[in-house]
Amino acid sequence: MTGNIIAETQQTLLVVPMVSDAKLIREYYLNNKSHLSNWEPIRESSYYDVKTWEEFIRENERAFETGSSVKLVAMNKERTEVIGVCNFSNIIRGVFQACNLGYSIDQQYQGQGLMYEILDAAIKYIFLDIGLHRIMANYMPENKRSEALLERLGFEREGVAKSYLKINGKWRDHILTSKVNLKD
Ligand SMILES: CC(C)(COP(=O)(O)OP(=O)(O)OC[C@H]1O[C@@H](n2cnc3c(N)ncnc32)[C@H](O)[C@@H]1OP(=O)(O)O)[C@@H](O)C(=O)NCCC(=O)NCCS
């Protein structure tokens, strides 16, 4: 793959975003504010500024270079629209070789198998190119879409963490799951 393109899926390009993508990413979060609000932390108003996203993207590029996270954006093939995002963060090497996964898809593309397509490609990249052994993904019990998606991707349930993340202003229990690369 060339430039910042990590993978091409049937309907998307999976990229490490460039500063010039800041406007499109900001639009994604602005358009999906209510769709995402139940599943994400409370965002300050500056979260929706282009300048904030330019800075996030610069940080993201540095983190990608140093290997501490791989935060990817799935765009349409024309690169005029963000379809979804997937973030592999807290990468730890040594005897662990693991990371945490977070993701979302634009409300208008929900329920079409696109998030599956994006994550399937991204997970292959994380296992085969980045060389990690374990990807951990956690969801709130009522997030049935997330549960179904993770199951379809081959994540296995490992337990429940009480009061795990502060989502939409409240500490919430989460189901813990992970997918392990058994081939390495
Ligand atoms: C969680 C979330 C990413 C799931 O997205 P999604 O679109 O439901 O996931 P998928 O891409 O796997 O799509 C599955 C749907 O596509 C359908 N589908 C169509 N073609 C398909 C294909 N080739 N492969 C798989 N599914 C397909 C499935 O039947 C399913 O539809 P259904 O839910 O109506 O039964 C999305 O709901 C979201 O962004 N939520 C808000 C943020 C969030 O919760 N993030 C996760 C926090 S843990």
The ligand as an SDF file (V2000), in Angstrom:
LIG
                    3D

 48 50  0  0  0  0  0  0  0  0999 V2000
  -21.0870   -0.7370   17.2460 C   0  0  0  0  0  0  0  0  0  0  0  0
  -21.2160   -0.3720   15.7690 C   0  0  0  0  0  0  0  0  0  0  0  0
  -19.8530    0.0070   15.2180 C   0  0  0  0  0  0  0  0  0  0  0  0
  -21.7480   -1.6040   15.0210 C   0  0  0  0  0  0  0  0  0  0  0  0
  -21.9320   -1.2810   13.6640 O   0  0  0  0  0  0  0  0  0  0  0  0
  -22.8200   -2.1850   12.6870 P   0  0  0  0  0  0  0  0  0  0  0  0
  -23.0480   -1.4360   11.4530 O   0  0  0  0  0  0  0  0  0  0  0  0
  -23.9810   -2.7080   13.4450 O   0  0  0  0  0  0  0  0  0  0  0  0
  -21.8370   -3.4330   12.4560 O   0  0  0  0  0  0  0  0  0  0  0  0
  -21.6300   -4.3170   11.1640 P   0  0  0  0  0  0  0  0  0  0  0  0
  -20.7900   -3.6410   10.1750 O   0  0  0  0  0  0  0  0  0  0  0  0
  -21.0990   -5.6200   11.6620 O   0  0  0  0  0  0  0  0  0  0  0  0
  -23.0620   -4.5200   10.5640 O   0  0  0  0  0  0  0  0  0  0  0  0
  -23.8720   -5.5440   11.0190 C   0  0  0  0  0  0  0  0  0  0  0  0
  -25.1700   -5.4500   10.2970 C   0  0  0  0  0  0  0  0  0  0  0  0
  -24.9550   -5.4560    8.8900 O   0  0  0  0  0  0  0  0  0  0  0  0
  -25.6570   -6.5420    8.2870 C   0  0  0  0  0  0  0  0  0  0  0  0
  -24.8350   -7.0400    7.1690 N   0  0  0  0  0  0  0  0  0  0  0  0
  -25.1180   -6.8550    5.8770 C   0  0  0  0  0  0  0  0  0  0  0  0
  -24.1800   -7.3980    5.1090 N   0  0  0  0  0  0  0  0  0  0  0  0
  -23.2440   -7.9280    5.9220 C   0  0  0  0  0  0  0  0  0  0  0  0
  -22.0150   -8.5920    5.7330 C   0  0  0  0  0  0  0  0  0  0  0  0
  -21.5420   -8.8590    4.4980 N   0  0  0  0  0  0  0  0  0  0  0  0
  -21.2910   -8.9810    6.8060 N   0  0  0  0  0  0  0  0  0  0  0  0
  -21.7300   -8.7350    8.0540 C   0  0  0  0  0  0  0  0  0  0  0  0
  -22.9020   -8.1000    8.3060 N   0  0  0  0  0  0  0  0  0  0  0  0
  -23.6520   -7.6970    7.2520 C   0  0  0  0  0  0  0  0  0  0  0  0
  -25.8770   -7.5230    9.4050 C   0  0  0  0  0  0  0  0  0  0  0  0
  -27.0120   -8.3240    9.1530 O   0  0  0  0  0  0  0  0  0  0  0  0
  -26.0950   -6.5970   10.5730 C   0  0  0  0  0  0  0  0  0  0  0  0
  -27.3720   -6.0200   10.5030 O   0  0  0  0  0  0  0  0  0  0  0  0
  -28.3730   -6.0150   11.7530 P   0  0  0  0  0  0  0  0  0  0  0  0
  -27.5950   -5.4180   12.8920 O   0  0  0  0  0  0  0  0  0  0  0  0
  -29.4940   -5.1780   11.3100 O   0  0  0  0  0  0  0  0  0  0  0  0
  -28.6700   -7.4760   11.9740 O   0  0  0  0  0  0  0  0  0  0  0  0
  -22.2020    0.8000   15.5460 C   0  0  0  0  0  0  0  0  0  0  0  0
  -23.4510    0.4470   16.0810 O   0  0  0  0  0  0  0  0  0  0  0  0
  -21.7470    2.1130   16.1850 C   0  0  0  0  0  0  0  0  0  0  0  0
  -21.0080    2.8880   15.5800 O   0  0  0  0  0  0  0  0  0  0  0  0
  -22.2190    2.3880   17.4250 N   0  0  0  0  0  0  0  0  0  0  0  0
  -21.8750    3.6030   18.1320 C   0  0  0  0  0  0  0  0  0  0  0  0
  -20.4570    3.5680   18.6610 C   0  0  0  0  0  0  0  0  0  0  0  0
  -20.1710    2.3240   19.4670 C   0  0  0  0  0  0  0  0  0  0  0  0
  -21.0320    1.7630   20.1120 O   0  0  0  0  0  0  0  0  0  0  0  0
  -18.9020    1.9010   19.4480 N   0  0  0  0  0  0  0  0  0  0  0  0
  -18.4560    0.7090   20.1590 C   0  0  0  0  0  0  0  0  0  0  0  0
  -18.2770    0.9410   21.5950 C   0  0  0  0  0  0  0  0  0  0  0  0
  -17.8890   -0.5800   22.4150 S   0  0  0  0  0  0  0  0  0  0  0  0
  1  2  1  0
  2  3  1  0
  2  4  1  0
  2 36  1  0
  4  5  1  0
  5  6  1  0
  6  7  2  0
  6  8  1  0
  6  9  1  0
  9 10  1  0
 10 11  2  0
 10 12  1  0
 10 13  1  0
 13 14  1  0
 14 15  1  0
 15 16  1  0
 15 30  1  0
 16 17  1  0
 17 18  1  0
 17 28  1  0
 18 19  1  0
 18 27  1  0
 19 20  2  0
 20 21  1  0
 21 22  1  0
 21 27  2  0
 22 23  1  0
 22 24  2  0
 24 25  1  0
 25 26  2  0
 26 27  1  0
 28 29  1  0
 28 30  1  0
 30 31  1  0
 31 32  1  0
 32 33  2  0
 32 34  1  0
 32 35  1  0
 36 37  1  0
 36 38  1  0
 38 39  2  0
 38 40  1  0
 40 41  1  0
 41 42  1  0
 42 43  1  0
 43 44  2  0
 43 45  1  0
 45 46  1  0
 46 47  1  0
 47 48  1  0
M  END
$$$$
